[in-house]
Amino acid sequence: MTTDLRELREAEWDGWFDKVDLAFGGVPEPPEGRALWRERTEIERSFGARSDGDWVGTAGAFSFGLTVPGGGRVAAAGVTMVTVQPTHRRRGVLRSMMRHQLADVRARGESLAVLTASEPAIYGRFGYGPATQELRLGIDTLRLAPPDLPGIDGVHLRLVDAAEALPACERVYEQLVPTRPGMLARQPGWERMGVYDPESEREGAGKLQCVVAEVDGVVRGYARYAVAPEWDHSGPCGAVRVRQIDALEPVVYAALWRYLFGMDLTSWVSARGRPVDDPLLHLVADMRRCGIEARESLFVRPVEVGEALAARTYLTPVDVVLEVADPFCPWNEGRWRLSGDAKGASCARTTDAPDLALSVRELGSAYLGGFTLTSLAAAGRVQELRPGALQAASVAFGSDAVPWLPHGF
């Protein structure tokens, strides 16, 4: 039985996406969601493996701009819809698709590939390293006072239709993109994914609601949420499920959370996908009542090591020779001299003696400043070859703002 890779054609999308649905459990995407994914799909970046005239593997990519330390933006391929049908597992289908896709990313001039992983153990062997983390919060609002800051009463809150508020909310999001590594500059239309609200995915909650926060008549923040009502023998104990919350100033952020804490008939607020340095943790008196759980989020894969390392800035001056292992993309293998500081950087091949040895996966994990080279070295993933090189490089690779992926793809 032969398997061949082929690019997707426009007329084939429905059958191709059916295979994506099947691989992720066989529950069909509702028509509205299916239409949204069809609009987002970049046909020219989508392909798959075929056997006997049928799709047995799928893969695609979205074109994003990824914010990197220093506030710059790097063209990145957002790898998505990667599947292999159960009849064709362990036959090299995924490996061949990954190899094809990374070659295509390189040909397009993108120095990074990024993804979120339903099964993280799969992607390390292809050079993807976990680069950001996210928090899940379960906040006991009966035992925590709501956030409060001077000037909070001057923030005007207004309930609006989530779809009608999209332009104003997107302007807030766009202003935040350069402020934190890991945030995505996205193609027009992506904002509609934030208000997609199929009843089948509400898990007992009501419809999506949106509150905007205004200062002097201008929207400076917003929150999208749904209320899941519940009662026990003592009365109402429902939950507010926060979908997104963004704000341009601390007082606006505090005002939005105060609103969510004070929702009638509820005693909990839950939120997923929050940054690990979320300011909310410093707006409450007791972090323990926030039910904090952390997990990895964005995986980063340098496709062109030299270009990727030169595209970001560094907290402190750095001059280090890296011995990089990358058997899956051999054009990256070898020694690279990285020189840079807070103003800019260069990275080029060298024959000088190496200071650190690591694989491209560890470079991906450290790239946005979310994981340190010292922590990776403590796990045996980075080797120091020149005394002192590890600590200096680890500090330089850091970031003032903890990296965060604002939404999946």
C-alpha positions, 0 to 999 in steps of 0.5 A: 500500500503506497502513500503519497503527499499532495497539496490540497485543492479548493474543491477537496476541502470538505473531504479533507476536513472530514478527516480532521474531525474524524481524527479528533474524535469523530464529532462533526464541527457545527456548520458555523464553526466549519465555515469559520475554519474554511475561511481561515484555511490557507489552501496553499499551505494545506496538504496531506497524505493519500492512500488508495485515493483517500486522505489518510493524513492532513496538515496545514499552517496559518501565517502569523506574526509572532512577537519576540523579546524586544517587541519585534515581530517574526514571521511564523508558521502556525502549524495546525490540523495535523492528523493521521488516520488510525489505519496508517499509524506508525508507517512514517506518515507523520514524519514525512508530513513534518519534513515536507512542511518544514521545508515549505516553511523554510522556502517561504522565508519563515524562520519559526514554526509554532504549534499547540499540541493535543499530545505534546510527546509527539512533537519533540522528535521534530524539534518543537520545544515547549516555549510558553505556559498558561494558567487555569484558574478556579477563583473562589469569589465568596472568599476573595474580595474583588480587585480594587485600585484607585480610579476604578470607579471612573471606568465605565462598563457596558454590556454589548453584543459580542459580535457587534463589539468585535472591531473595538475589542480587536483594536485593544488586542492589536495594541497588546500584541507588541507588548508580550512575546508569544502574542500573535499578529493575525490575518483579518477575520481571526477575531471572529473565532473569539465569539464563536459560541456553539451551544454544543460546547457550552457545557451547561453555561449560557450564551456568550456575553461581552462587557466593554470597559470605557475611559472617556468614551473609548474602549480600553478593555473587554471581557467575554464570558458565560454564566453556568448556573447551579444551585445546591441546598444552600442556594445559588453557587454558579460559575462565571466562565471567562473566555477572554479578558484584555485591558490596556491599563491596570485600572481597567483590568481591575474593573473588569475582574471586579465586575466578574467577581460580583456576578449575581447567583455565582460563587466561582470564576474560572478562566483558562489560558491566562499568562503565568504572570497574570496581574490578577494574582497581585490584585487579590489578597490570597492567590491560594483561593485562585486554584492555580494550575499551569501547563505548557501552551505554545511549542516553538521550532526554529526553522532557520536558526541564524535568522531566528536568533538574530530577530530578537533582542537580548536582556544583557549583552551576549556573545556565545557560540552554540553547537546546535544539533538538528538531525531533522533539519540538517541545515541548522546543524553546527556552530553558530556565534550569537552576538547581541544586546537590547538593541539588536543581534546577529547570528552567523556560522563560525568555526570557533570553539563552542560554549554551549551544546544543545539541540534545536528543541532546547533553543525553541524552549528558550527562544521566547524567554519562557524557560531558562537555559539554566533550567534546561541544563539542570535537566541535562538538555543543555551542556556548558562547554565553557565555564560561565557561558551558561549563566550569561546566556541564560540571563540574556535569553530572558524576557521582561514580560513572560511569554504568552499565547493568547489563543489557540489555532 
